[in-house]
Amino acid sequence: MFNNTRLSALFGAVVISVAAAATLSAPAVAQNAPAPAASAPAASAPAAPAADASAPAAPAPAATASAPAGDKEVVENPYGLEALWKGGDFVARGTLIILIIMSMGSWYITITKLVDQIRLNKQAREAQDKFWKAPSLQAGATSLAQGSAFRYIAEAGLNASQHHEGALLEQIDLNTWVTMSIQRAVEKIQSRLQDGLAFLATVGSTAPFIGLFGTVWGIYHALTAIGIAGQASIDKVAGPVGEALIMTAIGLGVAVPAVLGYNWLVRRNKGAMENVRSFSSDLHSVLLSGAMSTVHAAKKVG
C-alpha cells in the first residue's frame, strides 16, 4: 500500500515536471522560430556585395567607350604646307611659287641634258664604228644618222674643203678655212650641250637666298603677331616661325639638287666634248691630206 502510494506520488511528480518542462520550452521554441527567417536576410546579405564585386570586372562599358579610340582621327596640321599656302599672304605664296618653278626647271634641264649626253656618246661610238671604216669621207658622212653631231662636223669640213669661194674668203688659205669651219661646228655642239647649265648655276646660287627671304618674312609676321597680342605666346609665334623654317628648307631643297646636277653635267660634258674634239682633229688631218694630194695631183697633170 505504501509502495503503491509512493509510486503514484512519484509518477505524478514526473508528469508535473514534464508538463512544466513543456510549458517552459514553448516560449523558447517560439523565440527560436524566427531565427531561420532572420538568418535568411543574413544569408542573402552577402549576395549583394558579390554582385558589387562583379561590377568592376565587367569591361563592357570600357570596351565600347574605347572602340572609337581605335580609329585614327585625322587632325589637320596647322603648321604644314597646306596651312602655309592658305594662311600666307601674297609675298609668301609668290616666294613659294618661285621656288617651285626653279625646282621644276632645274630637274627638267638636268634630265634633258643627261639624255643629250647619252645620245652624243652613242653617236661617238657610231662614228667610231662606221665613219672611219668607210671608203671615203663623203660615204662616211652619209653612213652616220641624220641629226648626228659627228655627221654635222664631217659635212662642215667637207663643204669647207670643196667650196672655198668668194673674193674675201679666197684671201684665207685652205688650211685655215677648214680649221675655222670645223672649229665653228665643234663650238656650236658645245654650246648646245651647255644650254641650261647657266640656269642650274643660277638656281643653285640664288635659291637659298630666296628661301632666306621667306624666312625673314615669316619672322616679320611672328614679330607682328607678338606686337599685336602684347605677349610672346607660343600660339602666336609657332605659325609664322614654322612658315619661316619651311621656306628655308624648301630653298635648300631646291638649291642642292641644282648644284649637284650642274657639277655632274659639266663633268660629263667634258668627257663628251673630248670625243668630239678628237673626231674633229682626225677629220681635219684627213681633209688636209686629201686636199694636198689633190693639189699635188693637179700640179703634176698640169
C-alpha positions as CSV (number, residue, x, y, z in Angstrom):
1,M,0.0,0.0,0.0
2,F,2.7,2.2,0.9
3,N,4.6,1.3,-2.2
4,N,1.7,2.0,-4.5
5,T,1.1,5.3,-2.9
6,R,4.7,6.1,-3.2
7,L,4.8,5.1,-6.8
8,S,1.7,7.1,-7.6
9,A,3.2,10.2,-6.0
10,L,6.5,9.6,-7.9
11,F,4.5,9.2,-11.2
12,G,2.6,12.3,-10.5
13,A,5.7,14.3,-9.9
14,V,7.2,13.1,-13.1
15,V,4.1,14.1,-15.0
16,I,4.1,17.5,-13.4
17,S,7.8,18.0,-14.2
18,V,7.3,17.0,-17.8
19,A,4.4,19.4,-18.1
20,A,6.4,22.2,-16.6
21,A,9.3,21.5,-18.9
22,A,6.9,21.5,-21.9
23,T,5.5,24.8,-20.7
24,L,8.9,26.4,-20.3
25,S,10.2,25.1,-23.6
26,A,7.3,26.5,-25.6
27,P,8.5,30.2,-25.4
28,A,12.0,29.2,-26.2
29,V,10.7,27.4,-29.3
30,A,8.7,30.5,-30.2
31,Q,11.7,32.7,-29.7
32,N,13.9,30.4,-31.8
33,A,11.4,30.0,-34.5
34,P,12.0,33.4,-36.2
35,A,15.8,32.7,-36.2
36,P,15.6,30.9,-39.6
37,A,13.7,33.9,-41.1
38,A,16.2,36.3,-39.7
39,S,19.0,34.2,-41.0
40,A,17.6,34.3,-44.5
41,P,18.3,38.0,-44.8
42,A,21.7,37.4,-43.3
43,A,22.4,34.8,-45.8
44,S,21.2,36.9,-48.6
45,A,23.1,40.0,-47.5
46,P,26.5,38.8,-48.8
47,A,24.9,38.2,-52.2
48,A,24.8,42.0,-52.8
49,P,28.5,42.5,-52.2
50,A,29.1,39.6,-54.6
51,A,27.2,41.4,-57.3
52,D,29.1,44.6,-56.5
53,A,32.3,42.8,-56.7
54,S,31.5,41.5,-60.1
55,A,30.6,45.0,-61.3
56,P,34.2,46.3,-61.7
57,A,35.2,43.1,-63.5
58,A,32.7,43.8,-66.3
59,P,34.7,45.6,-69.1
60,A,31.8,46.0,-71.5
61,P,31.3,49.8,-71.0
62,A,35.0,50.4,-71.1
63,A,35.3,48.4,-74.3
64,T,32.5,50.2,-76.0
65,A,34.0,53.5,-74.9
66,S,37.4,52.7,-76.2
67,A,36.2,51.4,-79.5
68,P,36.1,54.8,-81.2
69,A,39.6,55.4,-79.9
70,G,40.9,52.6,-82.1
71,D,40.1,54.6,-85.3
72,K,42.8,57.1,-86.3
73,E,41.5,60.6,-86.0
74,V,42.7,62.8,-88.8
75,V,43.9,66.1,-87.4
76,E,44.9,68.9,-89.7
77,N,48.4,70.2,-89.2
78,P,48.1,74.0,-88.6
79,Y,51.8,74.4,-89.4
80,G,52.2,72.4,-92.6
81,L,52.5,73.2,-96.3
82,E,48.7,73.5,-96.7
83,A,48.5,75.9,-93.8
84,L,51.4,77.8,-95.2
85,W,49.6,78.2,-98.5
86,K,46.2,79.1,-97.0
87,G,47.5,81.3,-94.3
88,G,50.3,83.0,-96.1
89,D,50.0,86.4,-97.9
90,F,50.9,87.1,-101.5
91,V,54.6,87.5,-100.7
92,A,54.8,84.1,-99.1
93,R,52.8,82.5,-101.9
94,G,54.9,84.2,-104.5
95,T,58.1,83.1,-102.9
96,L,56.8,79.5,-102.8
97,I,55.7,79.6,-106.4
98,I,59.2,80.9,-107.5
99,L,60.9,78.1,-105.6
100,I,58.6,75.5,-107.2
101,I,59.3,76.9,-110.7
102,M,63.0,76.9,-110.1
103,S,62.9,73.3,-108.8
104,M,60.9,72.1,-111.8
105,G,63.2,73.9,-114.2
106,S,66.3,72.5,-112.7
107,W,65.1,69.0,-112.8
108,Y,63.9,69.3,-116.4
109,I,67.2,70.7,-117.5
110,T,69.1,68.0,-115.7
111,I,67.2,65.2,-117.2
112,T,67.2,66.6,-120.8
113,K,70.9,67.4,-120.7
114,L,71.6,63.9,-119.5
115,V,69.6,62.5,-122.4
116,D,71.6,64.7,-124.8
117,Q,74.9,63.5,-123.4
118,I,73.8,59.8,-123.6
119,R,72.8,60.4,-127.2
120,L,76.1,62.2,-128.0
121,N,78.1,59.3,-126.6
122,K,76.1,56.8,-128.6
123,Q,76.8,58.9,-131.8
124,A,80.5,58.9,-130.9
125,R,80.5,55.1,-130.8
126,E,78.6,55.0,-134.1
127,A,81.1,57.3,-135.8
128,Q,84.0,55.2,-134.5
129,D,82.5,52.1,-136.0
130,K,81.1,53.4,-139.3
131,F,82.8,56.7,-140.3
132,W,86.4,55.6,-140.3
133,K,85.7,52.4,-142.0
134,A,84.0,54.0,-145.0
135,P,85.9,54.2,-148.3
136,S,85.6,58.0,-148.5
137,L,84.8,60.9,-146.3
138,Q,81.5,61.5,-148.2
139,A,80.5,57.9,-147.7
140,G,81.5,58.0,-144.1
141,A,79.3,61.2,-143.5
142,T,76.4,59.6,-145.3
143,S,76.7,56.4,-143.1
144,L,76.0,58.4,-140.0
145,A,72.5,59.1,-138.8
146,Q,70.6,62.3,-139.6
147,G,71.0,64.8,-136.8
148,S,74.2,63.3,-135.6
149,A,76.7,65.8,-134.2
150,F,79.6,64.0,-135.9
151,R,77.8,64.0,-139.3
152,Y,77.4,67.7,-138.9
153,I,81.1,68.2,-138.2
154,A,82.0,65.9,-141.2
155,E,79.7,67.8,-143.6
156,A,81.0,71.2,-142.4
157,G,84.6,70.0,-143.0
158,L,83.7,68.6,-146.4
159,N,81.9,71.8,-147.5
160,A,84.8,73.9,-146.4
161,S,87.4,71.9,-148.3
162,Q,85.2,71.8,-151.5
163,H,83.8,75.3,-151.6
164,H,86.3,78.0,-150.8
165,E,84.8,80.8,-152.9
166,G,84.3,84.5,-152.5
167,A,86.6,87.4,-153.0
168,L,87.3,87.8,-149.4
169,L,87.4,84.2,-148.5
170,E,89.9,83.5,-151.2
171,Q,92.4,85.5,-149.2
172,I,92.3,82.8,-146.5
173,D,94.3,79.7,-147.2
174,L,92.6,76.4,-147.4
175,N,94.1,75.0,-144.1
176,T,92.9,78.0,-142.1
177,W,89.5,77.9,-143.7
178,V,88.9,74.2,-143.0
179,T,90.2,74.7,-139.4
180,M,87.8,77.6,-138.8
181,S,84.8,75.7,-140.3
182,I,85.4,72.6,-138.2
183,Q,86.1,74.7,-135.1
184,R,82.8,76.5,-135.5
185,A,80.9,73.3,-135.8
186,V,82.6,72.0,-132.6
187,E,81.8,75.2,-130.7
188,K,78.2,75.0,-131.8
189,I,77.9,71.5,-130.5
190,Q,79.5,72.6,-127.2
191,S,77.1,75.5,-127.0
192,R,74.1,73.1,-127.4
193,L,75.4,70.9,-124.6
194,Q,75.9,73.8,-122.3
195,D,72.4,75.2,-122.8
196,G,70.6,75.3,-119.5
197,L,73.6,75.0,-117.3
198,A,73.6,78.7,-116.6
199,F,70.0,78.2,-115.2
200,L,71.2,75.4,-112.9
201,A,74.0,77.6,-111.7
202,T,71.6,80.5,-111.1
203,V,69.2,78.3,-109.1
204,G,72.0,76.8,-107.1
205,S,73.3,80.2,-106.1
206,T,70.0,82.1,-105.5
207,A,67.5,79.5,-104.2
208,P,69.0,79.6,-100.6
209,F,68.6,83.3,-100.5
210,I,65.1,83.2,-101.8
211,G,64.3,80.7,-99.1
212,L,66.0,83.0,-96.6
213,F,63.8,85.9,-97.8
214,G,60.8,83.7,-97.0
215,T,62.3,83.1,-93.6
216,V,62.8,86.8,-92.9
217,W,59.2,87.4,-94.0
218,G,57.9,84.7,-91.7
219,I,59.9,86.1,-88.7
220,Y,58.5,89.6,-89.5
221,H,55.0,88.1,-89.2
222,A,55.9,86.5,-86.0
223,L,57.1,89.8,-84.5
224,T,53.9,91.5,-85.8
225,A,51.8,88.9,-84.1
226,I,53.7,89.3,-80.8
227,G,53.3,93.1,-81.1
228,I,49.5,92.8,-81.7
229,A,49.0,90.3,-78.9
230,G,51.2,92.1,-76.5
231,Q,52.8,88.9,-75.3
232,A,55.1,86.2,-76.8
233,S,52.8,83.2,-76.5
234,I,53.6,80.1,-78.4
235,D,50.3,80.1,-80.4
236,K,51.1,83.5,-81.8
237,V,54.7,82.6,-82.8
238,A,54.5,79.0,-83.8
239,G,52.7,79.6,-87.1
240,P,55.0,82.3,-88.6
241,V,58.1,80.7,-87.3
242,G,57.0,77.4,-88.8
243,E,56.4,79.2,-92.1
244,A,59.9,80.6,-91.9
245,L,61.5,77.2,-91.3
246,I,59.6,75.6,-94.2
247,M,60.7,78.3,-96.6
248,T,64.3,77.8,-95.5
249,A,64.0,74.0,-96.0
250,I,62.4,74.4,-99.5
251,G,65.1,76.9,-100.6
252,L,67.8,74.4,-99.6
253,G,65.9,71.5,-101.2
254,V,65.8,73.4,-104.5
255,A,69.5,74.6,-104.4
256,V,71.2,71.4,-103.5
257,P,70.0,69.3,-106.5
258,A,70.7,72.2,-108.8
259,V,74.3,72.5,-107.7
260,L,74.9,68.7,-107.8
261,G,73.3,68.5,-111.2
262,Y,75.4,71.4,-112.6
263,N,78.7,69.9,-111.4
264,W,77.7,66.4,-112.7
265,L,76.7,67.7,-116.1
266,V,79.8,69.8,-116.5
267,R,82.0,66.8,-115.8
268,R,80.0,64.6,-118.3
269,N,80.2,67.4,-120.9
270,K,83.9,67.4,-120.6
271,G,84.1,63.7,-121.5
272,A,81.6,64.1,-124.3
273,M,83.5,67.0,-125.8
274,E,86.8,65.1,-125.7
275,N,85.3,62.6,-128.2
276,V,84.0,65.5,-130.4
277,R,87.4,67.3,-130.4
278,S,89.2,64.0,-131.2
279,F,86.9,63.3,-134.1
280,S,87.3,66.9,-135.4
281,S,91.1,66.8,-135.2
282,D,91.3,63.5,-137.1
283,L,88.8,64.8,-139.7
284,H,90.9,68.0,-140.1
285,S,94.0,65.9,-140.8
286,V,92.3,63.7,-143.3
287,L,90.7,66.6,-145.1
288,L,94.0,68.5,-145.4
289,S,95.9,65.4,-146.5
290,G,93.3,64.7,-149.2
291,A,93.2,68.3,-150.4
292,M,97.0,68.5,-150.5
293,S,97.2,65.2,-152.5
294,T,94.6,66.6,-154.9
295,V,96.6,69.8,-155.4
296,H,99.8,67.9,-156.0
297,A,98.0,65.6,-158.5
298,A,96.6,68.7,-160.3
299,K,100.1,70.2,-160.5
300,K,101.5,67.0,-161.9
301,V,98.8,66.8,-164.5
302,G,99.4,70.5,-165.4
